[in-house]
Structure formats: C-alpha cells, structure tokens
Amino acid sequence: MTEIQSPTRRRFLGATASGLATPYLLQSNTFVASAFAQEAEAPSDFRVTRIQVGSFKITIVSDGGTIQNRPWETYGTDRKPHEVQALLKENFLPTDKFVVSYAPLIIDTGTEVILVDTGFGENGRPNGAGKMLAALQFAGYTPDQISLVFLTHLHRDHVGGLREAGAETFPKARYAVNATEFDFWVSEARIGSAAEPNHRDVIEKVKPLAPRISFVSDGEGVLPGITALAAPGHSPGHMILNIESDGRRVVLAADTVVHYALGLQRPNWEVRFDMDKPAAAATRKRVLDMIASDKVPFLGYHMPHPSIGFLDRKGDGYYFVPATYQFAI
C-alpha cells in the first residue's frame, strides 16, 4: 500500500522529519492531526493511497471529511442516546461528535480507468469535503482519462463531483448505475418529500448524463473482473462491487456500513440515512457475513482512510481491522 502525500501532509512531514526515527511512524492509515481536531471546523486534508489487486491498480482518493454532532441522531436511532455514547467511549471515540470521511476510488485495469463515486463536489468544500477532483489530479489522473464512472447509488455525497463550475467533470466518460436507483431519484414523486433536495441534485447532475448511462443489474459484469451486486436498503438500488484480478479479490461495500465502529459492531442498529431500514440491516448481515467468511479485504466509502481493511467477527457484530502492508508485498 502506497500513500501519495497530499500538499498539506508533505509540508507536515517536511517540518517534522528531523524528529522522526523512521517514515513509517506516519504511515498511510495515520491521519494528520487536523483531520481529527475537535474544534467546530472541518478536516482540511485529503489523502491518496494506492493498492495493487492482481493486475488492477486501485487508487483510493479521499474526498475529505466532515465533523458532525450528536452521533445518536445518525447511528442507533432506535436506541437510547446513552447506548450510542457508551459504544463510542468503548472505542476511544468522542461521544458528542464524529468524523465522516468519503472515499471515491479509481480502478485502473490497464485498458480502462474507472472512477467509483465522485464525492460531494464543489458544494461540499465549505464543510471540508469536495476534494475528490484535487486528489484525483494529485494521483496523476486527469478528468479526461476517466473512461467509466460507476455510481454505487445516487446520494449527494456520491454524485456531487459529476459537475464542476457548471460543466461536466468527466466529458469523455460513460456511466453506470442501477436502473431502480436512477428511476427512484429522477421521479417527480420525490417532490414535496424529504428526498426532494437529493432529487434536485440528481436532476441537475445525473439526469443530463442519461444518454451515456448503462443500467446495471444484480450479478452483471461491469467490466471483466468487476461484478455489480445488489445491496438495497441504504437506497433503493444501492450496489456493491466484487473486484477480482489474477487470484486477488476485494469487495467494495460502498454504504452498506457507514461507521467503522457503530455500524460494524452493531449492524442491527438503525441508521438515519438508510431509506429502508429493515432491508439495510438484512443487506449488512448478508454482505458483512460474506466478507468475514471469505476473509477478503473490503473497501468502505465511509471507513477511515485508507478506507480498506478486514472484518473480525465478534458475537453478533464485527470489528474493523485496517489494512497495513498487505498490498505492498
């Protein structure tokens, strides 16, 4: 696993190098201090990490992160607040705030360059997100090189980067998404509902791309070695990806689980942003059990950067074991 240092991080390393015995003291799964500052300001750093999965080069490009308050209003909404706070405390986390990170990624197969999800885009920048485009370019890719954009679902933190300064961000790309997901969000039935703000984002950013969108079904190959799997609940057509190359495998779990402690250790707890909560819980059980049973690494869109790790099954839940050097040797 290789981290490409962001400009902020590079300055931080340069300022402290004389006091370090080894560069591995600041390895890829260690956040810059500002990323977990508890002041009411957004994390400012973005991260870029590369891993090799067979012949596929995967680059995880952080879209940044946001600090949010009152975790019990998002996770464990069917529980008492003190239960959520107690679990956070057990995991050495603040009990009144939490950090949400966002992790689009690039899959470079050698013949195609696929971007999976696009982050918040320019609308997320005031709050510390919207850094996907800068991270992508810092990783050595230009928007024109993206040949396919796969959208796991159409929530605003996944589609916001489709447009930049009033223009299409990836003018040469084709697109793929689940048809149920697309139809749900473009429908005028969302007007007047709690889903209307996200509907407006989809109408602005996704619907104009319709002529270049392919609609992907459960079990369908997106490209050789990359298979889309239905994982509904978080949204109606939410999908995950099974990625395999040369005998190596990784599962991209998207928003199946959205907090590395609360969501994994208590997968049956309700999550505010899961649109069909019973279906989301059933999907978590199925997908997380597959990942743990098969002992394969998984990429989670909201896992702490570098957003890849393994699952250790404990009781009715799971513990996140971040990847370290498994992909480097």
C-alpha positions as CSV (number, residue, x, y, z in Angstrom):
1,M,0.0,0.0,0.0
2,T,1.5,3.3,-1.1
3,E,0.4,6.7,0.1
4,I,0.9,9.7,-2.1
5,Q,1.3,12.6,0.2
6,S,-1.0,15.5,-0.2
7,P,0.4,19.0,-0.2
8,T,-0.7,19.6,3.4
9,R,0.8,16.4,4.6
10,R,4.0,16.9,2.7
11,R,4.6,20.2,4.5
12,F,3.8,18.5,7.8
13,L,6.3,15.7,7.1
14,G,8.9,18.2,6.0
15,A,8.5,20.3,9.1
16,T,8.9,17.2,11.4
17,A,11.3,14.9,9.5
18,S,14.3,15.7,11.7
19,G,12.4,14.3,14.7
20,L,11.4,11.0,13.2
21,A,13.3,7.8,13.5
22,T,11.5,6.3,10.5
23,P,9.0,7.5,8.0
24,Y,6.7,4.6,8.9
25,L,5.7,6.5,12.0
26,L,3.4,8.4,9.7
27,Q,2.1,5.6,7.6
28,S,-0.9,5.6,5.3
29,N,-3.5,4.8,7.9
30,T,-2.4,7.6,10.3
31,F,-4.4,10.8,9.9
32,V,-2.8,14.3,10.0
33,A,-3.7,15.7,13.4
34,S,-6.1,18.3,11.9
35,A,-8.3,15.6,10.5
36,F,-9.5,14.7,14.0
37,A,-9.5,18.1,15.6
38,Q,-12.5,18.5,17.8
39,E,-13.0,22.2,17.1
40,A,-16.0,23.1,15.1
41,E,-14.1,23.2,11.8
42,A,-13.9,20.7,9.0
43,P,-10.9,18.5,8.4
44,S,-8.8,20.1,5.7
45,D,-6.5,17.3,4.4
46,F,-7.2,14.9,1.6
47,R,-5.5,11.5,1.1
48,V,-4.5,9.4,-1.8
49,T,-3.5,5.7,-1.4
50,R,-2.6,3.1,-4.0
51,I,-3.0,-0.7,-3.7
52,Q,-2.4,-3.5,-6.2
53,V,-5.1,-6.1,-6.6
54,G,-3.7,-8.6,-9.1
55,S,-3.2,-6.6,-12.3
56,F,-5.6,-3.9,-11.2
57,K,-4.1,-0.7,-9.8
58,I,-6.6,0.8,-7.3
59,T,-6.2,4.3,-6.1
60,I,-8.3,5.5,-3.1
61,V,-8.8,9.2,-3.4
62,S,-10.2,10.8,-0.3
63,D,-13.0,13.4,-0.9
64,G,-12.1,14.9,2.5
65,G,-14.1,14.7,5.7
66,T,-16.7,16.4,7.8
67,I,-17.3,16.7,11.5
68,Q,-20.8,16.2,12.7
69,N,-22.6,16.4,16.0
70,R,-24.9,14.2,18.1
71,P,-23.9,10.8,16.7
72,W,-27.0,9.2,18.3
73,E,-29.2,11.1,15.8
74,T,-27.5,9.3,12.9
75,Y,-26.5,5.9,14.3
76,G,-28.6,3.7,16.6
77,T,-31.6,5.9,16.1
78,D,-33.7,3.1,17.5
79,R,-31.6,3.1,20.7
80,K,-31.2,5.4,23.7
81,P,-28.5,8.1,23.2
82,H,-26.5,6.8,26.2
83,E,-26.2,3.4,24.4
84,V,-24.6,5.0,21.4
85,Q,-22.3,7.2,23.6
86,A,-21.3,4.1,25.6
87,L,-20.2,2.2,22.5
88,L,-18.3,5.3,21.2
89,K,-16.5,5.5,24.5
90,E,-15.6,1.8,24.4
91,N,-13.9,2.6,21.0
92,F,-11.9,5.5,22.4
93,L,-14.0,8.0,20.4
94,P,-15.7,11.3,21.4
95,T,-19.2,10.8,22.4
96,D,-20.6,14.1,21.1
97,K,-19.1,14.4,17.7
98,F,-18.0,12.1,14.9
99,V,-16.0,12.4,11.7
100,V,-17.4,11.2,8.3
101,S,-14.8,10.5,5.6
102,Y,-15.6,9.9,1.9
103,A,-13.6,7.6,-0.3
104,P,-14.2,7.5,-4.1
105,L,-11.7,5.3,-5.9
106,I,-10.1,4.7,-9.2
107,I,-9.7,1.2,-10.7
108,D,-7.1,1.2,-13.4
109,T,-7.3,-2.1,-15.3
110,G,-4.7,-1.2,-17.9
111,T,-7.3,-0.6,-20.6
112,E,-10.0,1.3,-18.6
113,V,-9.8,3.9,-15.9
114,I,-13.0,3.6,-13.7
115,L,-14.0,6.1,-11.1
116,V,-16.3,4.7,-8.5
117,D,-18.4,7.5,-7.0
118,T,-17.5,11.2,-7.1
119,G,-17.8,12.7,-3.6
120,F,-19.6,15.9,-2.7
121,G,-18.1,18.1,-5.4
122,E,-17.9,21.9,-5.1
123,N,-20.9,22.2,-2.8
124,G,-19.1,20.2,-0.1
125,R,-16.0,22.3,0.1
126,P,-17.2,24.8,2.7
127,N,-17.6,21.9,5.1
128,G,-14.3,20.1,4.4
129,A,-15.3,17.7,1.6
130,G,-15.4,18.1,-2.2
131,K,-11.7,17.2,-2.5
132,M,-12.0,14.3,-5.0
133,L,-11.0,16.2,-8.1
134,A,-7.9,17.7,-6.5
135,A,-7.0,14.3,-5.1
136,L,-7.6,12.6,-8.4
137,Q,-5.3,15.0,-10.2
138,F,-2.7,14.7,-7.4
139,A,-2.7,11.0,-8.0
140,G,-1.7,11.6,-11.6
141,Y,-5.1,11.3,-13.4
142,T,-6.9,13.9,-15.4
143,P,-10.7,14.1,-15.7
144,D,-10.3,13.2,-19.4
145,Q,-8.7,9.9,-18.6
146,I,-11.8,8.6,-16.7
147,S,-13.4,6.2,-19.1
148,L,-16.2,5.0,-16.9
149,V,-17.9,6.4,-13.8
150,F,-19.7,3.7,-11.7
151,L,-22.2,5.1,-9.2
152,T,-23.0,2.8,-6.4
153,H,-26.1,4.9,-5.6
154,L,-27.2,8.5,-6.1
155,H,-26.9,10.2,-2.7
156,R,-25.4,13.6,-3.0
157,D,-22.1,12.7,-1.4
158,H,-21.6,10.2,-4.3
159,V,-22.8,12.3,-7.3
160,G,-21.8,15.8,-6.3
161,G,-18.5,15.6,-8.2
162,L,-20.1,14.9,-11.6
163,R,-20.2,18.7,-12.4
164,E,-17.6,21.3,-11.7
165,A,-18.0,25.1,-12.4
166,G,-21.2,24.5,-14.4
167,A,-19.7,21.9,-16.7
168,E,-19.4,18.1,-16.8
169,T,-16.4,17.0,-14.9
170,F,-15.7,13.8,-16.9
171,P,-16.6,14.7,-20.5
172,K,-15.2,11.5,-22.1
173,A,-16.7,9.1,-19.6
174,R,-19.6,6.8,-19.9
175,Y,-21.6,6.0,-16.8
176,A,-23.2,3.0,-15.0
177,V,-25.8,2.8,-12.2
178,N,-28.7,0.6,-11.2
179,A,-32.0,1.3,-13.0
180,T,-34.1,1.2,-9.9
181,E,-31.9,3.8,-8.3
182,F,-32.0,6.1,-11.2
183,D,-35.8,5.8,-11.7
184,F,-36.4,6.5,-8.0
185,W,-34.4,9.7,-7.8
186,V,-35.5,11.2,-11.1
187,S,-39.1,10.6,-10.4
188,E,-41.2,13.7,-9.6
189,A,-42.8,11.7,-6.8
190,R,-39.8,12.9,-4.7
191,I,-41.1,16.5,-4.9
192,G,-42.5,17.6,-1.6
193,S,-40.9,14.7,0.3
194,A,-37.8,14.6,2.5
195,A,-36.0,13.2,-0.5
196,E,-36.6,16.3,-2.7
197,P,-33.2,18.0,-2.1
198,N,-31.3,14.9,-3.2
199,H,-33.8,14.6,-6.1
200,R,-32.9,18.1,-7.2
201,D,-29.2,17.2,-7.1
202,V,-29.8,14.1,-9.3
203,I,-31.9,16.1,-11.8
204,E,-29.0,18.6,-12.1
205,K,-26.0,16.3,-12.1
206,V,-27.1,12.8,-13.2
207,K,-30.2,13.1,-15.4
208,P,-28.4,15.1,-18.2
209,L,-25.9,12.1,-18.5
210,A,-28.8,9.6,-19.3
211,P,-27.7,9.1,-23.0
212,R,-24.4,7.7,-21.8
213,I,-25.7,5.7,-18.8
214,S,-25.8,1.9,-18.8
215,F,-28.1,0.4,-16.3
216,V,-26.6,-2.4,-14.3
217,S,-28.4,-5.3,-12.7
218,D,-27.5,-7.7,-9.8
219,G,-24.7,-10.1,-10.8
220,E,-23.9,-8.2,-14.0
221,G,-20.3,-7.7,-15.1
222,V,-19.4,-4.0,-15.3
223,L,-16.0,-4.9,-16.9
224,P,-14.0,-8.1,-16.8
225,G,-13.2,-8.9,-13.2
226,I,-15.7,-6.3,-11.8
227,T,-19.2,-7.5,-10.9
228,A,-22.0,-5.4,-9.5
229,L,-24.1,-6.9,-6.7
230,A,-27.4,-5.6,-5.4
231,A,-27.2,-4.4,-1.8
232,P,-30.5,-2.4,-1.3
233,G,-31.7,-0.7,1.8
234,H,-29.4,2.3,2.2
235,S,-31.1,3.4,-1.0
236,P,-33.5,1.5,-3.4
237,G,-30.8,0.5,-5.9
238,H,-27.6,0.6,-3.8
239,M,-25.0,-1.7,-5.3
240,I,-21.6,-3.0,-4.3
241,L,-18.7,-4.3,-6.4
242,N,-16.8,-7.6,-6.3
243,I,-13.4,-6.9,-7.8
244,E,-11.1,-9.8,-8.8
245,S,-7.8,-10.0,-10.8
246,D,-5.2,-12.7,-11.0
247,G,-6.5,-14.5,-8.0
248,R,-6.7,-11.5,-5.8
249,R,-10.1,-10.1,-4.6
250,V,-11.5,-7.1,-2.8
251,V,-15.2,-6.2,-2.1
252,L,-16.2,-2.6,-2.5
253,A,-19.0,-2.3,0.1
254,A,-20.0,1.4,-0.6
255,D,-22.5,2.5,2.0
256,T,-23.5,-1.0,3.2
257,V,-22.0,0.1,6.5
258,V,-21.2,3.8,7.3
259,H,-19.3,3.8,10.6
260,Y,-16.3,1.6,11.3
261,A,-17.3,1.1,15.0
262,L,-21.0,1.7,15.4
263,G,-22.1,0.3,12.1
264,L,-19.9,-2.8,12.2
265,Q,-20.1,-3.7,15.9
266,R,-23.9,-3.2,15.9
267,P,-25.0,-4.0,12.4
268,N,-28.6,-4.4,13.5
269,W,-28.9,-0.8,14.8
270,E,-30.9,1.6,12.6
271,V,-29.1,4.3,10.7
272,R,-30.8,7.6,9.9
273,F,-29.8,7.7,6.2
274,D,-30.9,4.1,5.4
275,M,-34.0,4.6,3.4
276,D,-35.4,1.1,4.1
277,K,-34.0,0.3,7.5
278,P,-35.1,-3.4,7.7
279,A,-33.7,-4.0,4.2
280,A,-30.5,-2.2,5.0
281,A,-30.0,-4.4,8.1
282,A,-30.6,-7.5,6.1
283,T,-28.1,-6.4,3.5
284,R,-25.5,-5.6,6.2
285,K,-25.9,-9.1,7.6
286,R,-25.5,-10.7,4.2
287,V,-22.6,-8.6,2.9
288,L,-20.6,-8.4,6.1
289,D,-21.0,-12.2,6.7
290,M,-19.7,-12.8,3.2
291,I,-16.7,-10.6,3.7
292,A,-15.9,-12.1,7.1
293,S,-16.5,-15.7,6.0
294,D,-14.4,-15.3,2.8
295,K,-11.7,-13.4,4.7
296,V,-11.4,-10.9,1.9
297,P,-10.5,-7.2,2.3
298,F,-13.2,-4.7,1.7
299,L,-13.3,-1.0,0.8
300,G,-15.9,1.1,2.6
301,Y,-16.8,4.5,1.3
302,H,-17.0,5.9,4.9
303,M,-14.3,3.9,6.5
304,P,-11.3,5.9,7.8
305,H,-8.7,6.5,5.2
306,P,-7.3,4.5,3.5
307,S,-10.8,3.0,3.8
308,I,-9.7,-0.6,3.3
309,G,-9.5,-3.4,5.9
310,F,-10.8,-6.7,7.1
311,L,-13.6,-7.9,9.3
312,D,-13.0,-9.8,12.6
313,R,-16.3,-11.4,13.6
314,K,-17.2,-11.0,17.3
315,G,-20.6,-12.0,18.7
316,D,-23.3,-10.5,16.5
317,G,-21.0,-7.8,15.1
318,Y,-17.7,-7.2,13.5
319,Y,-14.5,-5.3,14.3
320,F,-12.7,-3.3,11.6
321,V,-9.0,-4.3,11.1
322,P,-7.4,-1.6,8.9
323,A,-5.1,-2.9,6.2
324,T,-1.4,-2.0,6.6
325,Y,1.2,-3.6,4.3
326,Q,-0.9,-6.5,2.8
327,F,-1.0,-4.9,-0.6
328,A,2.6,-3.7,-0.6
329,I,4.4,-7.1,-0.6
